[in-house]
């Protein structure tokens, strides 16, 4: 069996970022900032001022980018846990950006031989590799 993962250069990841604003208490957060990918599943890379801050993934078949990123970027949804306080501490401008890798795109970066992987398996592998390669500043461990 063989699994190969191709990873983009950091600059390529940063170049495809979308501006995603924080939504402080009593402010509504809209998934519209994610464009047509709001309902997709996959891996996301949060970056700011040319530095990768966090790599995460949608968890399970019922979660999409819109739901997952709302939990990161909306104060009430985050319950001020996880990375929201770190995002809130960033100096804006420059904007906080997110690069999205839907599972359909991830398939272009992972090749397998002798094994079948589910979408969730592809997402988990891609997230783990990006964390190891990019070493995000907010990542635990």
WOCOR-V542087 format. One record per pair of residues at least 12 apart in sequence whose ideal C-beta (glycine too) atoms are under 10 Angstrom apart, sorted by the first residue. I is the first residue (numbers start at 1). J is the second residue. D is the distance in Angstrom with one decimal. If there is no record, write none. Layout:
I,J,D + I,J,D
This chain:
1,112,7.7 + 1,113,6.7 + 1,114,4.0 + 1,115,4.7 + 2,111,8.0 + 2,112,6.9 + 2,113,4.2 + 2,114,6.4 + 2,115,8.0 + 3,110,6.7 + 3,111,7.5 + 3,112,5.2 + 3,113,7.9 + 3,114,9.2 + 3,115,7.0 + 3,117,7.7 + 3,121,9.6 + 3,122,9.6 + 3,125,6.7 + 3,129,9.7 + 4,109,9.1 + 4,110,7.1 + 4,111,4.8 + 4,112,7.7 + 4,113,8.3 + 5,106,9.2 + 5,109,6.1 + 5,110,5.3 + 5,111,8.2 + 5,112,9.8 + 5,122,9.6 + 5,125,6.6 + 5,126,6.7 + 5,128,9.1 + 5,129,4.7 + 5,130,8.9 + 5,132,10.0 + 5,133,9.0 + 6,108,8.1 + 6,109,4.8 + 6,110,7.7 + 6,111,8.0 + 6,129,9.4 + 7,109,7.1 + 7,126,8.8 + 7,129,6.3 + 7,130,6.7 + 7,132,9.3 + 7,133,5.1 + 7,134,8.2 + 8,45,9.5 + 8,99,8.9 + 8,101,9.0 + 8,109,7.9 + 8,130,9.1 + 8,133,9.4 + 8,134,9.8 + 10,45,9.4 + 10,47,8.8 + 10,50,8.6 + 10,51,9.1 + 10,52,6.7 + 10,133,8.6 + 10,134,6.5 + 11,50,8.7 + 12,99,8.9 + 13,45,5.5 + 13,47,7.3 + 13,52,7.2 + 13,55,9.6 + 13,97,9.7 + 13,99,5.0 + 13,101,8.8 + 13,130,8.4 + 13,134,7.7 + 14,45,8.5 + 14,47,5.6 + 14,48,9.8 + 14,49,9.8 + 14,50,6.3 + 14,51,8.8 + 14,52,7.8 + 14,97,7.3 + 14,99,7.2 + 15,97,9.8 + 15,99,8.4 + 16,45,9.2 + 16,97,9.0 + 16,98,9.7 + 16,99,5.0 + 16,100,8.1 + 16,101,9.2 + 17,45,7.9 + 17,46,8.9 + 17,47,6.0 + 17,48,9.4 + 17,95,8.5 + 17,96,9.0 + 17,97,3.2 + 17,98,6.2 + 17,99,4.8 + 17,100,8.9 + 18,33,6.1 + 18,34,6.4 + 18,35,6.6 + 18,37,8.3 + 18,44,9.7 + 18,69,9.9 + 18,95,9.4 + 18,96,10.0 + 18,97,6.4 + 18,98,5.5 + 18,99,7.4 + 18,100,7.1 + 19,33,6.3 + 19,92,9.9 + 19,94,9.4 + 19,95,4.4 + 19,96,7.4 + 19,97,6.0 + 19,98,8.3 + 20,33,5.0 + 20,34,7.2 + 20,44,9.2 + 20,46,7.8 + 20,65,9.9 + 20,69,6.4 + 20,70,10.0 + 20,72,8.6 + 20,73,5.8 + 20,87,9.3 + 20,95,8.0 + 20,96,6.0 + 20,97,6.9 + 20,98,4.6 + 20,100,9.8 + 21,33,6.7 + 21,73,7.2 + 21,74,9.9 + 21,92,8.4 + 21,95,7.5 + 21,96,7.3 + 22,72,9.2 + 22,73,5.4 + 22,74,7.7 + 22,75,7.4 + 22,78,9.6 + 22,84,7.7 + 22,87,6.0 + 22,88,6.1 + 22,90,8.7 + 22,92,7.9 + 22,96,6.9 + 23,70,8.1 + 23,73,6.1 + 23,74,4.3 + 23,75,6.5 + 23,76,8.0 + 23,77,8.2 + 23,78,9.5 + 23,84,9.8 + 24,74,8.5 + 24,75,5.1 + 24,76,8.9 + 24,84,9.7 + 24,88,7.6 + 25,74,9.1 + 25,75,4.9 + 25,76,6.0 + 25,80,9.2 + 26,75,8.7 + 26,76,7.8 + 27,74,7.7 + 27,75,7.7 + 27,76,8.8 + 28,70,9.9 + 28,74,8.1 + 28,76,9.7 + 29,66,9.2 + 29,69,8.2 + 29,70,5.2 + 29,71,9.6 + 29,72,9.6 + 29,73,5.7 + 29,74,3.9 + 29,75,8.8 + 29,76,8.8 + 29,77,7.2 + 29,78,9.9 + 30,66,8.8 + 30,70,8.9 + 30,74,9.7 + 31,64,8.4 + 31,65,7.5 + 31,66,3.3 + 31,67,8.0 + 31,68,10.0 + 31,69,7.3 + 31,70,6.8 + 31,73,9.9 + 32,66,9.0 + 33,66,9.4 + 33,69,8.5 + 33,73,8.8 + 33,98,8.2 + 34,64,9.1 + 34,65,5.4 + 34,66,6.0 + 34,69,6.8 + 34,70,9.8 + 34,98,7.5 + 34,100,6.7 + 35,65,9.8 + 35,100,8.6 + 36,100,9.9 + 36,102,9.5 + 37,64,8.6 + 37,65,5.6 + 37,66,8.5 + 37,98,9.7 + 37,100,4.8 + 37,101,9.3 + 37,102,5.8 + 37,105,9.4 + 38,64,6.6 + 38,65,5.8 + 38,66,3.9 + 38,67,8.9 + 38,69,8.6 + 38,70,9.7 + 38,100,9.3 + 39,64,4.9 + 39,65,7.5 + 39,66,6.5 + 39,67,9.2 + 39,102,9.5 + 40,58,8.1 + 40,64,6.1 + 40,65,5.6 + 40,66,8.8 + 40,100,7.1 + 40,101,9.2 + 40,102,3.9 + 40,103,7.2 + 40,104,7.7 + 40,105,8.9 + 41,57,8.2 + 41,58,4.3 + 41,59,9.2 + 41,60,8.6 + 41,61,7.6 + 41,62,9.4 + 41,63,6.9 + 41,64,5.7 + 41,65,7.2 + 41,67,9.8 + 41,68,8.7 + 41,102,6.8 + 41,103,5.5 + 41,104,9.5 + 41,106,9.6 + 41,119,6.8 + 41,120,8.3 + 41,123,6.7 + 42,57,7.0 + 42,58,6.3 + 42,64,9.0 + 42,65,7.0 + 42,68,9.7 + 42,100,6.5 + 42,101,4.9 + 42,102,4.3 + 42,103,4.8 + 42,104,8.0 + 42,105,7.0 + 42,106,5.8 + 42,107,10.0 + 42,119,8.6 + 42,122,8.6 + 42,123,5.8 + 42,126,7.7 + 42,127,8.9 + 43,55,6.7 + 43,56,7.2 + 43,57,4.9 + 43,58,8.0 + 43,65,9.5 + 43,99,9.1 + 43,100,7.9 + 43,101,4.5 + 43,102,8.6 + 43,103,8.6 + 43,105,9.0 + 43,106,6.6 + 43,109,9.7 + 43,122,9.2 + 43,123,5.9 + 43,124,9.0 + 43,125,9.6 + 43,126,5.0 + 43,127,4.8 + 43,128,9.6 + 43,129,9.4 + 43,130,6.4 + 43,131,9.6 + 44,56,5.5 + 44,57,7.3 + 44,58,8.0 + 44,65,6.3 + 44,68,7.2 + 44,69,6.6 + 44,72,8.5 + 44,98,5.4 + 44,99,6.9 + 44,100,5.4 + 44,101,7.1 + 44,102,9.7 + 44,127,9.0 + 44,130,9.7 + 45,97,8.7 + 45,98,6.8 + 45,99,4.5 + 45,100,8.1 + 45,101,7.5 + 45,127,9.6 + 45,130,6.6 + 45,131,9.8 + 45,134,7.3 + 45,136,7.8 + 46,69,8.6 + 46,72,7.2 + 46,73,8.9 + 46,83,7.6 + 46,86,9.6 + 46,87,7.4 + 46,90,9.8 + 46,96,6.7 + 46,97,7.4 + 46,98,5.4 + 46,99,8.3 + 46,136,7.7 + 46,137,9.8 + 46,138,7.7 + 47,94,9.8 + 47,95,10.0 + 47,96,7.8 + 47,97,5.2 + 47,98,7.5 + 47,99,6.9 + 47,134,9.1 + 47,136,8.5 + 47,137,9.6 + 48,86,10.0 + 48,87,8.1 + 48,90,5.2 + 48,91,8.6 + 48,92,8.0 + 48,93,9.9 + 48,94,6.7 + 48,95,7.7 + 48,96,5.1 + 48,97,6.7 + 48,98,10.0 + 48,137,9.1 + 48,138,10.0 + 49,90,7.8 + 49,91,7.9 + 49,92,9.4 + 49,93,9.0 + 49,94,5.1 + 49,95,9.2 + 49,96,9.1 + 49,97,9.2 + 50,94,8.3 + 50,97,9.7 + 51,90,9.8 + 51,134,9.7 + 51,136,8.6 + 51,137,6.3 + 52,99,9.1 + 52,130,8.5 + 52,131,9.6 + 52,133,9.6 + 52,134,4.6 + 52,135,7.8 + 52,136,4.8 + 52,137,7.1 + 52,138,9.0 + 52,139,9.0 + 53,83,7.6 + 53,86,7.3 + 53,87,7.5 + 53,90,7.8 + 53,96,8.0 + 53,97,9.5 + 53,98,9.8 + 53,134,9.7 + 53,136,5.7 + 53,137,5.2 + 53,138,4.8 + 53,139,8.5 + 54,72,7.8 + 54,82,9.2 + 54,83,5.5 + 54,86,8.1 + 54,87,8.4 + 54,98,9.3 + 54,131,9.1 + 54,134,9.7 + 54,136,5.0 + 54,137,7.7 + 54,138,4.4 + 54,139,6.2 + 54,140,9.9 + 55,99,9.7 + 55,101,9.6 + 55,126,9.2 + 55,127,6.0 + 55,128,8.9 + 55,129,9.3 + 55,130,4.6 + 55,131,4.9 + 55,132,9.5 + 55,133,9.2 + 55,134,6.4 + 55,135,9.5 + 55,136,5.2 + 55,138,9.1 + 55,139,6.7 + 56,68,6.8 + 56,69,8.5 + 56,71,9.6 + 56,72,7.2 + 56,82,9.2 + 56,83,8.4 + 56,98,9.6 + 56,127,7.0 + 56,130,9.6 + 56,131,9.1 + 56,136,9.1 + 56,138,9.7 + 56,139,9.1 + 57,101,9.1 + 57,103,9.9 + 57,106,9.8 + 57,120,8.8 + 57,123,5.0 + 57,124,6.8 + 57,126,7.8 + 57,127,4.3 + 57,128,9.2 + 57,130,9.4 + 57,131,9.9 + 58,102,9.4 + 58,103,8.7 + 58,119,9.7 + 58,120,8.9 + 58,123,6.8 + 58,127,9.6 + 59,71,10.0 + 59,120,8.7 + 59,123,9.0 + 59,124,9.6 + 60,120,7.1 + 60,123,9.9 + 61,118,9.5 + 61,119,8.1 + 61,120,7.3 + 64,102,9.5 + 65,98,8.4 + 65,100,5.9 + 65,101,9.7 + 65,102,7.8 + 69,98,6.6 + 69,100,8.9 + 71,83,9.7 + 71,84,8.4 + 72,84,6.4 + 72,86,9.9 + 72,87,7.0 + 72,96,9.8 + 72,98,8.7 + 73,87,6.8 + 73,88,9.6 + 73,96,7.9 + 73,98,8.6 + 75,87,9.8 + 75,88,7.5 + 82,138,9.2 + 82,140,9.9 + 83,136,9.7 + 83,138,5.1 + 83,139,9.2 + 83,140,9.8 + 86,137,8.4 + 86,138,5.2 + 87,138,8.2 + 101,123,8.6 + 101,126,6.6 + 101,127,9.0 + 101,130,8.3 + 102,119,9.9 + 102,123,9.5 + 103,118,9.7 + 103,119,4.7 + 103,120,8.7 + 103,122,6.1 + 103,123,6.0 + 103,126,8.8 + 104,119,9.2 + 105,126,9.4 + 106,119,8.4 + 106,122,5.2 + 106,123,6.5 + 106,125,8.5 + 106,126,4.8 + 106,127,9.3 + 107,119,8.7 + 107,122,6.6 + 107,126,9.6 + 109,122,8.9 + 109,125,9.6 + 109,126,6.5 + 109,129,8.8 + 109,130,9.6 + 110,122,5.6 + 110,123,9.8 + 110,125,6.3 + 110,126,6.3 + 110,129,8.7 + 112,125,9.3
